[in-house]
Amino acid sequence: MKLWNYIVGYLVIKVDGLSLEKFINLTISNGIFLWGIKRSGYTTMTACISISGFKKLKGIARKVRCRVRIVDKRGLPFLLVRLRHRKMLLVGLTAFLIILYVLSSFIWIVDVEGNVKVPEDKLLNALAKYGIRPGAFKKGLDISAIENRLVIDMPDIWWVSIQLKGTRAIVKVVEAAQPPPMVDKDTPCNIVASKDGIIHEMVVLEGQPMVKEGDTVKKGQLLVSGVVEDPETLATRFVHAMAQITARTWYEGEAVCSLDEGLTRRTGRKVVHKFIDMGRWVVEYQKGDIPFKYYEVEEKKVPFFGEGRFFPVTMIVREYYEVEKLSASASLQDLKEIAQKKAMEDVNKKIPSNAKIVDKRVKYDMIEGKEIKATVYVEVLENIAQEQKITVE
Amino acid sequence: MRKRKLNEVKTAVSEMFELPKDIMLNLPRISMIGNNQMLVENHRGVIEYTPQKIRLNSTIGVIRVEGQDMDLKNIAAEDIMITGVIKLVEF
């Protein structure tokens, strides 16, 4: 109802008179619709009325001796009348709509999802060859044909789906699964230890186990033999030994922290500066003074349209963190923590990714009262089985 | 006398057939939402309107509504909608 009133247009009128109730009753009985009636004083009130209703109002107003004035004209028809004198605005509006429509019929962003091994560049190039690239016209693209062609062209892709959502082309890819490497069962081989350790668990699939769980083994020691002797016939057989041998192994990492270097700690206060980098121009749109004596700076770059996309617009966020300097004695505990963290980073580099950490110990040493050395011992469970070919004489 | 008898018959009929009484007996139908909206259907005109006090005519007599900042949101031949803080409704 409200929307309809807006479309056909309505008037806000002010009625002055002594018998306002009579005025209301008379308008109703004449079939004129009134709404939003507000009495602002003893003799005045405002109300809303349709344009056609207002034309019939004159006789009524005379009858009850009220004065009716128009306060405001609202609605689309009045807006259009006002717009008639501003032709360029209308031209601009239509131009805007046309440009919006034209621009929305192009592809501006190509997103590739699901690729792990196949590089994105290669996929984007292949897509561009068939017309899916930023700036391409959307109409006339035969999506299903392109999907089929891509699958035929790229043998390491099994399935492609291309979706056009607005100005974005979403390309979903399923890569071809590589078959697992074949185990060459014909070459006989042993399993030896790749590291020193204590054996935690043994799963022998093929071969003669030479050690048992709980044994300490050295690097290179024979764990599972590929030479199997039948206990009854005493015949020797060469097999390709296969086993999974989990052992406890140890890693060690160390780091040194000097007491002299002033230790700092972030206080939690920060100031953020933001820039918009448009290649040639850099616009600062948020900048303030840095009220800190000591601070650290962190810079982050957030591209607006994704990395290396159509428009080279990047937002640079620079965060200034306030820090306070700590005295050497107060910071001993902090120094230990930092040294330990560094040592852990050091040891984490050495531990293979599939190992499971079981235990961790840290030792601190003072070196000549100037430095703190943290040593971290980490105990992990990892597979130490390593194949070694048997050379048969 | 005759009118009263007619009304009695109408009441009996509407009770018997479970018909809505507002239509049969030409009564005003009043519905309120909380204390800030009141719709009176089948009224007979506005007697008095100020933001604090509204009096409406109806077939059962004058309906008096008191409150604060009351507006007549909609007025048509049959129904009237009052918005504002309604404090009192009296018949």
Interface residues (C-beta under 8 A of the other chain):
Chain A: L20 E21 I24 N25 T27 I28 S29 G31 F33 L34 W35 G36 I37 K38 R39 M45
Chain B: G45 V46 I47 E48 Y49 T50 P51 D71 L72 K73 N74 I75 A76 A77
